[in-house]
Amino acid sequence: MAEAGKRLGRGLGSLLGILDNEEKDIKSSGGDNNLPINDINMHLIDNNPNQPRKNFDQASLEELAQSIKQHGVIQPIILTKRNSRYMIVAGERRFRAAKIVGLKTIPAVIKDYTSAQIKEIALLENIQREDLNPIESARALDELLKDFNWTQEVLAERLGKSRSSIANTLRLLSLSAEVLKMVEDGKLSAGHARSLVVVSDSAIQLKLAQLAVNRKVTVRDLEKAVKDSQKSKSIKISHEPSLELKNILTTLERKLGTKVNIKGDENKGKLIIDYFSSDELSKIYEMLSLDK
């Protein structure tokens, strides 16, 4: 993991040409380097239409805006010239937050990039900051593969990731639109979503996803439910009792002196107490009686 992070950092740094000297650049405002920082009029800047991140959390933007209001834009955004205007290559969140504050200008580094570099840098920046949801990442990766005719091996090398990681992320795009939306909205995790990729029937896939969300099941429980549904064509999600429930179960069995089962979870379920004679039933009744 650490090695992958180093490769990613070096890849992004070589493309931007500023990250290795970022602190020096900010302090000197372009002193002895070839990438000066300019204050660019906000009205001359356009968003990147191919920005891989589509969802920007408003609360997070407001927090960043408050920070910018107090301290200014500490790290310049990256722009490329487009005729008489500029397009954002990296720093979309800072630009949006600066607009909230009402800044007239924003510090920026301006550099020429090819279309491939712009897409790659935008993706790298978001991946490095973990700003993309799993579906945004998958779509961005898929776009890079198709637009530039890269193989998964080439893409993995450029992003500092394993090919299996790239493949697993891309597989999410085979999910139905409804399930994709659940992942994008943060209702369903990437781990849960990957469990559903093997389910070809979109109706069953959606139902399993809804059950996973509503019952808050683990990835392991969902994987088992997926296997069961493929065998029997029926959907059933069972829960493995949590450690807390297991402890409760053990305590009850010790107190009552008989077998006790719990069906459900901490929020809802059934408590089943076994007895094997009328004497045992009477004993259990006496122990549980509210009259005592």
Summary of the structure (lengths in Angstrom):
residues: 292
radius of gyration: 27.3
end to end distance: 59.9
largest distance: 92.1
contacts: 817
relative contact order: 0.08
helix: 58%
strand: 12%
